[in-house]
Amino acid sequence: MQNYFSPSFLWGASISSYQCEGDNYNCDWFFWEKTKELNPCGKACNHYNLFDEDFKLAKTLNLNSLRLSIEWPRIKPTFDSLDQQAIGHYDQVINSLLKYDLKPIVTLHHFTNPIWFIERGGWLSSKNIDAFLEYLRLIVSQLCNKVEYWLIFNEPLVYLYNGYISGLWPPGIKSLNQALKVYKNIIRAYLIGYQEIKSIYKDIGKPVKISLAQHFRDFKPCDQGIKSLNSLIVNFRNKYFNYDIVEKLLKNHSLDFLGVNYYCREYVSYKWPLGIECQHNHEHRRNQLNWTIDADSFYDILLRLKQYNIPLLITENGTSEVVEKLYEDYLLSHLKSVVKAREAGVQVIGYQWWSLLDNFEWDKGFTPRFGLIEVDYSNFKRTLRPFAYTYSKICKEGRI
Ligand code: BGC
């Protein structure tokens, strides 16, 4: 019965470096917070110092894997320097995961860039791709004996939308043209990076699995206004925000599995050029961030991804709630969608809750809380949320 997950199923939780480590001074986000006078990330969860304690807690929750990212701006704080201490730090981080039998799933780029990279034109300039690849080679060569799962990018379309279309995130650009250039460069960096990682692993004769974590949103046309136009925008968004990148990478034989980040459904109304989220109440509940929650949408997305015939690893799924009980409801209903999808023949090889810890939610600061573990930011004390015990039991028993 598919409800019983095999022992190799990757039960885990996700984090990203900038959101929980703290003190990432050389990062474009750090600079952005200062210039925009946003709530600073500051020490975040102090995970840079408390990582071992955090992984120990993950182990007590019966997780067998953990997804994290490496902070490029730490590794290369300036154009011509390398921070050996930072490289050594991530080596320790991976050792700590292995000590607790947590299989590392490592992201190389989770939204943040070194300030010097952005000053040189960032992802807008194809000349800069080499700088990213140099960092990729360095980290992968350092960790290849300990890591099997790599995600080259986290949610490139979210990065591109917020950084180059809405301008809400650094570098704060609002231009479809520029966004297209960034898209091309990121895909190129991915494709070359994929080959580079393969060749490093070929040399050491070890297996490796490479992908990206792609954000999927279940776009549905709003039933008010001009329906045909709403549907047109939905088709456009589905193509460019959800599936186009997957198809491009598959065409180049460069996806060993697919990292799936899924959170919510979005009703879309027509507005030139990309449509807007419609705020009508469509009978689904909304979470603290006003996201429309519907676990059936998750099932629909998983089923749609079946056509690509590659294993799916849920690299993020989670919510931020005010009412405690709703975390558990979200977890159980979404895991049921995973079970249903597996019964329908979708290959899902793992599930990573976002997030292991409450952390810095980008432009929204510290108010949203996604963690299995609650963080008291005044003293960095960690406390398990009640739904973490439910998740822990599921991970232990391999069934819902
Ligand atoms: C991102 C995370 C973020 C989470 C919740 C994902 O889009 O990868 O960095 O914290 O969603 O918004």
Residues whose N, C-alpha, C, O or C-beta is under 5 A from the ligand:
A	BS01	BGC	none
